[in-house]
Amino acid sequence: MNIAKLKYTDKETALKDLLKKGVYIENKNSDKEIVLSYGDGIQAVVELGLIVLVNGVYDDKFNEVVAPIYADGYHFDIMSENKIDFGVNEITVNNPKHNFAGYEPKVETDLNTLENEIIS
């Protein structure tokens, strides 16, 4: 299984690229509306959108006092049977906000440190 973490400048740019690469395909439903479906081999598409780095502050009436701070870009996670070249939009993440169950990033553990923590 291939997992891609993607960052685009905005949602519109992302959707154009995902359609171009076959992640999404456009279909018409019974009401003749265009809907998106997964392309061949696509197992999941998670639209993370804007990622909050620092939460905003709001008063008791939910008026914004301090605006939230967002990470740059508009984010998607893709799970696919096929390797897809997303080019510069594919990123490496040190502190992911989302993972697919069973496909979490591998974390190296120093066994000596772990043993000392267990004994302590």
Salt bridges, closest charged atoms under 4 A:
ASP17 OD1 - LYS21 NZ 2.56
GLU47 OE2 - LYS11 NZ 3.21
ASP77 OD2 - LYS5 NZ 2.77
ASP77 OD2 - HIS98 ND1 2.63
GLU90 OE2 - LYS83 NZ 3.93
